[in-house]
Amino acid sequence: MNDITVTAHLDTDTTTRVVAFPNHDFVNVRIGGGSVDIVLMAVLGTADVLRAIATAATQAACELDALNAPVEVSA
């Protein structure tokens, strides 16, 4: 990965889109929908990196779910 740090806040209306470019052997994953989009460009041989990102995103979603879970109080 090239060196760059990007910070973005996800909102409930954030969109994602995958576009394949088979003639050029890459896909991109676009995240955004507002004035700025983040685009991940993945070439052949990097599918495992995308899977790792998807796994991390799923884990993050589970953490958010846990933060929002009601707290049980027992007497």
TIRO-2110 file (N, C-alpha, C; in Angstrom, 1 decimal):
// TIRO-2110
0.9, -1.2, 0.0, N, 1, A
0.0, 0.0, 0.0, CA, 1, A
0.9, 1.2, 0.0, C, 1, A
0.5, 2.2, -0.7, N, 2, A
1.2, 3.5, -0.7, CA, 2, A
0.9, 4.2, 0.6, C, 2, A
1.9, 5.1, 1.0, N, 3, A
1.7, 5.8, 2.3, CA, 3, A
0.8, 6.9, 2.2, C, 3, A
-0.4, 6.8, 2.9, N, 4, A
-1.3, 7.9, 3.0, CA, 4, A
-2.2, 7.6, 4.1, C, 4, A
-2.6, 8.6, 4.9, N, 5, A
-3.6, 8.4, 5.9, CA, 5, A
-4.8, 9.3, 5.6, C, 5, A
-6.0, 8.6, 5.7, N, 6, A
-7.2, 9.3, 5.4, CA, 6, A
-8.2, 9.0, 6.5, C, 6, A
-8.8, 10.1, 7.0, N, 7, A
-9.8, 9.9, 8.0, CA, 7, A
-11.2, 10.4, 7.5, C, 7, A
-12.2, 9.6, 7.7, N, 8, A
-13.5, 9.9, 7.3, CA, 8, A
-14.5, 9.4, 8.3, C, 8, A
-15.6, 10.1, 8.5, N, 9, A
-16.6, 9.7, 9.4, CA, 9, A
-17.7, 9.1, 8.5, C, 9, A
-18.1, 7.9, 8.9, N, 10, A
-19.2, 7.2, 8.2, CA, 10, A
-20.6, 7.7, 8.8, C, 10, A
-21.5, 8.0, 7.9, N, 11, A
-22.8, 8.4, 8.3, CA, 11, A
-23.8, 7.3, 7.8, C, 11, A
-25.0, 7.4, 8.3, N, 12, A
-26.0, 6.4, 7.9, CA, 12, A
-26.3, 6.4, 6.4, C, 12, A
-26.0, 7.5, 5.7, N, 13, A
-26.3, 7.5, 4.3, CA, 13, A
-25.0, 7.3, 3.5, C, 13, A
-23.9, 6.9, 4.1, N, 14, A
-22.7, 6.5, 3.4, CA, 14, A
-23.0, 5.4, 2.4, C, 14, A
-22.5, 5.5, 1.2, N, 15, A
-22.7, 4.5, 0.2, CA, 15, A
-21.4, 3.8, -0.1, C, 15, A
-21.6, 2.6, -0.6, N, 16, A
-20.4, 1.8, -1.1, CA, 16, A
-20.8, 1.3, -2.5, C, 16, A
-19.7, 1.1, -3.3, N, 17, A
-19.9, 0.6, -4.7, CA, 17, A
-18.7, -0.1, -5.1, C, 17, A
-18.8, -1.2, -5.8, N, 18, A
-17.7, -1.9, -6.4, CA, 18, A
-17.8, -1.8, -7.9, C, 18, A
-16.7, -1.5, -8.5, N, 19, A
-16.7, -1.4, -10.0, CA, 19, A
-15.5, -2.2, -10.5, C, 19, A
-15.8, -3.1, -11.4, N, 20, A
-14.8, -4.0, -12.0, CA, 20, A
-14.3, -3.4, -13.3, C, 20, A
-13.0, -3.5, -13.5, N, 21, A
-12.4, -3.1, -14.8, CA, 21, A
-11.7, -4.3, -15.4, C, 21, A
-12.4, -5.2, -15.9, N, 22, A
-11.8, -6.5, -16.4, CA, 22, A
-10.7, -6.3, -17.5, C, 22, A
-10.9, -5.3, -18.3, N, 23, A
-9.9, -5.0, -19.3, CA, 23, A
-8.5, -4.5, -18.8, C, 23, A
-8.6, -4.1, -17.5, N, 24, A
-7.3, -3.6, -16.9, CA, 24, A
-7.0, -4.4, -15.7, C, 24, A
-7.7, -5.4, -15.4, N, 25, A
-7.3, -6.4, -14.3, CA, 25, A
-7.3, -5.7, -12.9, C, 25, A
-8.3, -4.9, -12.6, N, 26, A
-8.5, -4.3, -11.3, CA, 26, A
-9.9, -4.0, -11.0, C, 26, A
-10.2, -3.9, -9.7, N, 27, A
-11.5, -3.4, -9.2, CA, 27, A
-11.3, -2.2, -8.3, C, 27, A
-12.3, -1.4, -8.1, N, 28, A
-12.2, -0.5, -7.1, CA, 28, A
-13.5, -0.5, -6.2, C, 28, A
-13.2, -0.2, -4.9, N, 29, A
-14.3, -0.1, -3.9, CA, 29, A
-14.4, 1.3, -3.6, C, 29, A
-15.5, 1.9, -3.8, N, 30, A
-15.8, 3.3, -3.6, CA, 30, A
-16.7, 3.5, -2.3, C, 30, A
-16.2, 4.3, -1.4, N, 31, A
-16.9, 4.5, -0.2, CA, 31, A
-17.2, 6.0, -0.1, C, 31, A
-18.4, 6.4, 0.1, N, 32, A
-18.7, 7.9, 0.2, CA, 32, A
-20.1, 8.2, -0.1, C, 32, A
-20.3, 9.0, -1.1, N, 33, A
-21.6, 9.5, -1.4, CA, 33, A
-21.8, 11.0, -1.1, C, 33, A
-20.8, 11.6, -0.5, N, 34, A
-20.9, 13.0, -0.2, CA, 34, A
-19.9, 13.8, -1.1, C, 34, A
-19.3, 14.8, -0.5, N, 35, A
-18.4, 15.6, -1.4, CA, 35, A
-17.1, 14.9, -1.6, C, 35, A
-16.7, 13.9, -0.8, N, 36, A
-15.5, 13.2, -0.9, CA, 36, A
-15.7, 11.7, -0.8, C, 36, A
-15.1, 11.0, -1.7, N, 37, A
-15.2, 9.5, -1.7, CA, 37, A
-13.8, 9.0, -1.5, C, 37, A
-13.7, 7.8, -0.8, N, 38, A
-12.5, 7.1, -0.7, CA, 38, A
-12.6, 5.9, -1.6, C, 38, A
-11.6, 5.7, -2.5, N, 39, A
-11.6, 4.7, -3.4, CA, 39, A
-10.4, 3.8, -3.2, C, 39, A
-10.6, 2.5, -3.0, N, 40, A
-9.5, 1.5, -2.9, CA, 40, A
-9.4, 0.8, -4.2, C, 40, A
-8.3, 0.8, -4.8, N, 41, A
-8.1, 0.2, -6.1, CA, 41, A
-7.3, -1.1, -5.8, C, 41, A
-7.9, -2.2, -6.2, N, 42, A
-7.2, -3.6, -6.0, CA, 42, A
-6.9, -4.3, -7.3, C, 42, A
-5.7, -4.6, -7.5, N, 43, A
-5.3, -5.3, -8.7, CA, 43, A
-5.3, -6.8, -8.4, C, 43, A
-5.1, -7.6, -9.5, N, 44, A
-5.0, -9.0, -9.4, CA, 44, A
-3.9, -9.4, -8.3, C, 44, A
-4.3, -10.4, -7.5, N, 45, A
-3.3, -10.8, -6.5, CA, 45, A
-3.5, -10.2, -5.1, C, 45, A
-4.5, -9.2, -5.0, N, 46, A
-4.7, -8.5, -3.8, CA, 46, A
-6.1, -8.9, -3.1, C, 46, A
-6.7, -9.9, -3.6, N, 47, A
-8.0, -10.3, -3.1, CA, 47, A
-8.0, -10.6, -1.6, C, 47, A
-6.9, -11.2, -1.1, N, 48, A
-6.8, -11.5, 0.3, CA, 48, A
-6.7, -10.2, 1.2, C, 48, A
-6.2, -9.1, 0.6, N, 49, A
-6.1, -7.8, 1.3, CA, 49, A
-7.6, -7.3, 1.5, C, 49, A
-8.4, -7.4, 0.4, N, 50, A
-9.8, -7.0, 0.5, CA, 50, A
-10.5, -7.8, 1.5, C, 50, A
-10.3, -9.1, 1.5, N, 51, A
-10.9, -10.0, 2.5, CA, 51, A
-10.5, -9.6, 3.9, C, 51, A
-9.3, -9.2, 4.1, N, 52, A
-8.9, -8.8, 5.5, CA, 52, A
-9.5, -7.5, 5.9, C, 52, A
-9.7, -6.6, 4.9, N, 53, A
-10.4, -5.3, 5.2, CA, 53, A
-11.9, -5.6, 5.5, C, 53, A
-12.5, -6.5, 4.8, N, 54, A
-13.9, -6.9, 5.1, CA, 54, A
-14.0, -7.5, 6.4, C, 54, A
-13.1, -8.4, 6.8, N, 55, A
-13.1, -9.0, 8.1, CA, 55, A
-13.0, -7.9, 9.2, C, 55, A
-12.0, -7.0, 9.0, N, 56, A
-11.9, -5.9, 10.0, CA, 56, A
-13.1, -5.1, 10.1, C, 56, A
-13.8, -4.8, 9.0, N, 57, A
-15.0, -4.0, 9.0, CA, 57, A
-16.1, -4.7, 9.7, C, 57, A
-16.2, -6.0, 9.5, N, 58, A
-17.2, -6.8, 10.2, CA, 58, A
-16.9, -6.8, 11.7, C, 58, A
-15.7, -6.9, 12.1, N, 59, A
-15.3, -6.9, 13.5, CA, 59, A
-15.7, -5.5, 14.1, C, 59, A
-15.4, -4.4, 13.4, N, 60, A
-15.7, -3.1, 13.9, CA, 60, A
-17.2, -2.9, 14.0, C, 60, A
-18.0, -3.5, 13.1, N, 61, A
-19.5, -3.4, 13.2, CA, 61, A
-20.0, -4.2, 14.4, C, 61, A
-19.4, -5.3, 14.7, N, 62, A
-19.7, -6.1, 15.9, CA, 62, A
-19.4, -5.3, 17.2, C, 62, A
-18.3, -4.6, 17.2, N, 63, A
-17.9, -3.7, 18.3, CA, 63, A
-18.9, -2.6, 18.5, C, 63, A
-19.4, -2.0, 17.4, N, 64, A
-20.4, -0.9, 17.5, CA, 64, A
-21.7, -1.5, 18.0, C, 64, A
-22.1, -2.7, 17.6, N, 65, A
-23.3, -3.3, 18.1, CA, 65, A
-23.2, -3.6, 19.6, C, 65, A
-22.0, -4.0, 20.0, N, 66, A
-21.8, -4.2, 21.5, CA, 66, A
-21.9, -2.9, 22.3, C, 66, A
-21.4, -1.9, 21.7, N, 67, A
-21.4, -0.6, 22.4, CA, 67, A
-22.9, -0.1, 22.5, C, 67, A
-23.7, -0.5, 21.6, N, 68, A
-25.1, 0.0, 21.6, CA, 68, A
-26.0, -1.0, 22.3, C, 68, A
-25.5, -2.1, 22.7, N, 69, A
-26.4, -3.1, 23.4, CA, 69, A
-26.8, -2.6, 24.7, C, 69, A
-28.1, -2.9, 25.1, N, 70, A
-28.6, -2.5, 26.4, CA, 70, A
-27.8, -3.2, 27.5, C, 70, A
-27.6, -2.5, 28.6, N, 71, A
-26.9, -3.0, 29.7, CA, 71, A
-27.9, -3.7, 30.6, C, 71, A
-27.6, -4.9, 31.0, N, 72, A
-28.5, -5.7, 31.9, CA, 72, A
-28.1, -5.4, 33.3, C, 72, A
-29.1, -5.0, 34.1, N, 73, A
-28.9, -4.8, 35.5, CA, 73, A
-29.6, -5.8, 36.3, C, 73, A
-28.8, -6.5, 37.2, N, 74, A
-29.4, -7.5, 38.0, CA, 74, A
-29.4, -7.1, 39.5, C, 74, A
-30.4, -7.4, 40.2, N, 75, A
-30.5, -7.0, 41.6, CA, 75, A
-30.0, -8.1, 42.5, C, 75, A
END
